[in-house]
Protein backbone atom coordinates (compact mmCIF):
# COMPACT_ATOMS: atom_id res chain seq x y z
CA UNK A 1 0.00 0.00 0.00
CA UNK A 2 2.96 2.30 0.41
CA UNK A 3 4.53 3.86 -2.63
CA UNK A 4 3.74 5.59 -5.86
CA UNK A 5 0.76 4.34 -7.87
CA UNK A 6 2.21 4.93 -11.30
CA UNK A 7 2.68 8.65 -10.78
CA UNK A 8 -0.50 9.98 -12.34
CA UNK A 9 -4.15 9.17 -12.73
CA UNK A 10 -5.28 7.48 -15.90
CA UNK A 11 -5.86 10.17 -18.50
CA UNK A 12 -5.67 13.09 -16.08
CA UNK A 13 -2.02 13.93 -16.55
CA UNK A 14 -1.90 15.44 -13.08
CA UNK A 15 0.23 13.56 -10.55
CA UNK A 16 -1.40 11.89 -7.57
CA UNK A 17 -0.82 13.70 -4.33
CA UNK A 18 0.98 11.57 -1.79
CA UNK A 19 0.68 12.46 1.86
CA UNK A 20 3.58 11.67 4.18
CA UNK A 21 2.34 10.60 7.59
CA UNK A 22 4.18 11.14 10.87
CA UNK A 23 5.47 7.56 10.82
CA UNK A 24 7.20 8.21 7.47
CA UNK A 25 4.87 6.21 5.20
CA UNK A 26 3.45 7.74 2.04
CA UNK A 27 -0.22 7.27 1.19
CA UNK A 28 -2.64 8.59 -1.39
CA UNK A 29 -6.18 9.54 -0.44
CA UNK A 30 -7.56 6.55 -2.39
CA UNK A 31 -5.29 4.12 -0.52
CA UNK A 32 -6.43 5.51 2.83
CA UNK A 33 -10.06 5.22 1.74
CA UNK A 34 -9.64 1.56 0.75
CA UNK A 35 -7.80 0.81 3.98
CA UNK A 36 -10.59 2.39 6.07
CA UNK A 37 -13.29 0.49 4.17
CA UNK A 38 -11.52 -2.85 4.61
CA UNK A 39 -10.54 -2.24 8.21
CA UNK A 40 -13.96 -1.18 9.47
CA UNK A 41 -16.07 -3.25 7.03
CA UNK A 42 -18.10 -0.21 6.05
CA UNK A 43 -18.71 0.40 2.37
CA UNK A 44 -20.34 3.80 2.91
CA UNK A 45 -17.14 5.62 3.92
CA UNK A 46 -16.75 8.50 1.46
CA UNK A 47 -13.75 10.27 0.01
CA UNK A 48 -14.67 13.57 1.66
CA UNK A 49 -14.17 11.92 5.06
CA UNK A 50 -10.63 10.94 4.10
CA UNK A 51 -9.78 14.34 2.62
CA UNK A 52 -11.13 16.09 5.72
CA UNK A 53 -9.00 13.93 7.96
CA UNK A 54 -5.93 14.56 5.79
CA UNK A 55 -6.46 18.30 6.09
CA UNK A 56 -6.50 18.08 9.89
CA UNK A 57 -4.16 15.22 10.77
CA UNK A 58 -1.07 13.36 9.63
CA UNK A 59 -1.07 10.91 12.54
CA UNK A 60 -1.97 7.36 11.40
CA UNK A 61 -3.93 6.70 14.61
CA UNK A 62 -6.27 9.59 13.85
CA UNK A 63 -6.46 8.95 10.12
CA UNK A 64 -7.39 5.28 10.50
CA UNK A 65 -9.71 5.72 13.49
CA UNK A 66 -13.23 4.34 13.24
CA UNK A 67 -15.63 6.80 11.58
CA UNK A 68 -18.24 8.25 13.91
CA UNK A 69 -21.78 7.18 13.19
CA UNK A 70 -24.19 10.01 12.64
CA UNK A 71 -27.91 9.93 13.13
CA UNK A 72 -29.86 9.72 9.89
CA UNK A 73 -32.08 12.63 9.06
CA UNK A 74 -35.62 11.92 10.07
CA UNK A 75 -38.81 13.25 8.61
CA UNK A 76 -40.71 15.55 10.93
CA UNK A 77 -43.80 13.90 12.31
CA UNK A 78 -47.04 15.83 12.16
CA UNK A 79 -49.25 15.25 15.16
CA UNK A 80 -53.00 15.48 15.27
CA UNK A 81 -52.66 18.65 17.32
CA UNK A 82 -50.68 20.28 14.47
CA UNK A 83 -53.36 19.29 11.95
CA UNK A 84 -56.09 20.73 14.17
CA UNK A 85 -54.17 24.00 14.53
CA UNK A 86 -53.75 24.29 10.74
CA UNK A 87 -57.45 23.63 10.18
CA UNK A 88 -58.38 26.28 12.76
CA UNK A 89 -56.06 28.82 11.07
CA UNK A 90 -57.59 28.01 7.70
CA UNK A 91 -61.11 28.43 9.08
CA UNK A 92 -60.24 31.75 10.71
CA UNK A 93 -58.67 33.03 7.47
CA UNK A 94 -61.75 32.10 5.46
CA UNK A 95 -64.18 33.93 7.78
CA UNK A 96 -61.90 36.98 8.04
CA UNK A 97 -60.70 36.46 11.59
CA UNK A 98 -57.16 36.46 12.91
CA UNK A 99 -55.01 33.59 11.70
Order of alpha helices (4+ residues) and beta strands (2+ residues): beta-beta-alpha-alpha-alpha-alpha
